[in-house]
Amino acid sequence: MYLILMRHGIAEDGTPDEERRLTKKGARRVEAMARLLDRFGFRPDAILTSHRVRAVETARIVADAMDLDAPIAKTDAIDLAGPWEHFEAVVNGAAGDGGVVLAIGHQPQFGIFTSMAVHGESDPFDLRKAGCVGIRFPGRTVSAGTGELRFYLTPSLAKRI
């Protein structure tokens, strides 16, 4: 199975934090990333997102750009400080028979989740806004330290390809 962790696009400044929306530039970068993922054949079977507006908007842009029927599920496992174990359980529940699960969220959490998936340790990893990492797991489940980092795509790369 593949787990793709995508950080939300560039968002407006302001408060409350939960209601910050994507900027036009942020939305364009997300759409470019979605087209690149689609071009490489990474079409999600499930999309998980935090409840924050900028993450939900990112999920909708990806789904629209890829013309996906995959459901978008908001989960508290993706926020700013949720633990790996909770996230792992939610992803495994969404994965079904394997396939591709796209999770859309925030830093520093997704940087930590990337490290947990690949190394089993919570060392920070810098994930740029609208950037994504693809992690392949053997079998049908996500488990700490068993993933193989297959790609890290940045918005500037997506724009050039």
N, C-alpha and C positions, 0 to 999 in steps of 0.2 A: 504494500500500500504506500501511497504518497501522502505526505502532509506538507501543505504549502502554507507558510506563515507570511502574511502580508501586513505591512504596517499601513495604516490609513494614509490618505493623501494630505497635502498641506491644508491646514485649517486656519480659519480666522482667529485672531487674538480675541481675548475677552473672557467674560464670566457670565453665567456659570459654565464651568468647564464641560459639563455633560451636554450642553446645547451648542457648542461650537460647530459651525458648518464648514464644509470644504470651500476653499477658494476656487475660482475658475481655473487657475493654474493647477491646483491640486487635483481637480476633477479631470483635467486633460492628461495629467501624468498617470492617474489611475487607469483611465481608458487605454492609454498606450501600453501600459503593463498588461492589462487584460488581453489586448490583441496579441501581444507577444506570447503570453501563456497559451492562448488558443492556437496560435501558429505552431507552437511546439507540441501541441496535443495534450496539454494539461487542462482538461475540462473537469471541473469539480462535480462530484456526485452529491456533495453536501457543502453548504457554506455556513460557517459559524462566525458570529460577530459579537463584539461587546455591545452594550446598550447605548453607548455614546453616539450622538448624531453623526459625527464625522466618520465613524466606523461603519454605521448602517448605510450612510450615503455611499461609501466606498464599495460595500457589498452590492448595493443596487446597481452601481455603475458597471461593476464586473459582470454581474448577471445579465444586464442589458447588452453590454458589448459582446458577450459570448453567446447571446440568445439562449440562455440556460433555463431549464425547467427546475433546476435544483432548488430546494427550499432554503430560505435564509432564516437561520435560527439564532436569536439573541440568547446569550448565556452569560451568567455571572462568573463563569470560569475564565472569561476573557474580560478583564478590566485593567486595572493598573497594578494590582498587588496579589492576585489570586495565586495559589500554590500550583506547582506542576502536577501534583497527584490529582487534583480536581480537574484540571485541564485534560490530562491524560484520559481520565474516565469519560469525560464528555466526548472527546474525539473518538475514542473506541466505540462509544454508543452510536455515534453518527456514521462511523465507517461502514457499518453493515458488512458486506462481503469483501471489504478492501476498497480498492479504487483510489479516488483522489478526494481528500478533504481539504478545503480552503478555510483557514481561520484568519480573521481580520481583526487586528487589535493595535496595541500601543507599545511604546518603549517605556520603561526598560524591560517590561514583562516579556515581550517576544524575544528580546536578545537573550534573556535568561532561559526561556523555553528552548531556543535553538541550541544553546549549550547543553541543556539537560537532555535533549533528544539525542544528540550526537555523542557527548562525553559523559553524561550522567552527573555532571557538576554544574553549579549555577554561576559559572564565569560569564560576565557580560559580553555580549556580541552587539556590535553597532548595526542596526537595521535602519536604513534611511527611509524617510517618508515616501510611501507608494512603492517601496522596494519589497522584494520577497525572497524567501529562501525555500528551496524544495528539498525535502528530506525523505529518503526512501527507507522503509522499514521492511524487514523480512516478514513474510506472512501477512496476516490481516490485522495486526494490532500494533499500536504505538506503545513503546516501553522505553524508559529512560536508558540512555547509553547504547541503544541498539540501532539507532538511525545512522544513515550515511548521507552526509551533505552532498547533494547532487548539483545544486546550482544556487547562486546568489545573484539576483538581477536587480540592478539599480534603475531608476527612472531615466537617467541620462543614457544608459545602454539601450533601454527599450525605445527611446526616441531615435537612436541611430540605426537600429536594425530594421 
